[in-house]
Amino acid sequence: MQSGTMLVKADFLKTRLIKISMLALSLTALVACSDNQSASQSGNQGPALPVSLNDVMVALVNKATDPDWTAVWNNPQSDRDWRELEHLAFQVQTGGGLMQVAGTGPMDAEWVADAGWQRLAAQLEQDGIRAVNAVRSRNIELMQRAGGQLIETCESCHQQFATDLPRLDQMTERPAVSL
């Protein structure tokens, strides 16, 4: 019976990996083929995202990081919890990669042309990779370290590029998020 369960889990993971790979491939094709007006107007002839970088940050990165912080406080209890955390860590990694490409926002072309932005976006991508590896190892200490580095990257970027947004050091309470 256990061998059958493992096969079902392996098939599930294989199917999920294929779906994620297809999503990434589709997004890459969409970005490569995009005829984005803001990119054309800014003189940037490279690929452009069909949404703003702020949208990527809010919908993908922010949404993925809150449960990561909570997981460190409330250790994941099941395989499902760990799989969800791995998925969220992949979102952070993907978000970092996407933050290196201009989108439709009014500042996007200027931001991606800035070497500091590119460095921080690449660091965000690396932080995501670090988080994926920490989750895969199921090591809470490594997750704490990955989360600490991610906070540093986010804080640095917000201090330099989004000074009007609140930073973690300005918050009085932890965000109320649960797995």
Secondary structure, DSSP 8 states (H G I E B T S, - for coil): -HHHHHHHHHHHHHHHHHHHHHHHHHHHHHHHH---HHHHHTT--S---SS-HHHHIIIIIIHHHHHHHHHHHS---SHHHHHHHHHHHHHHHHHHHHTTS--SSTTHHHHHHSHHHHHHHHHHHHHHHHHHHHHHHT-HHHHHHHHHHHHHHHHHHHHHH-TTS--GGG-SS------
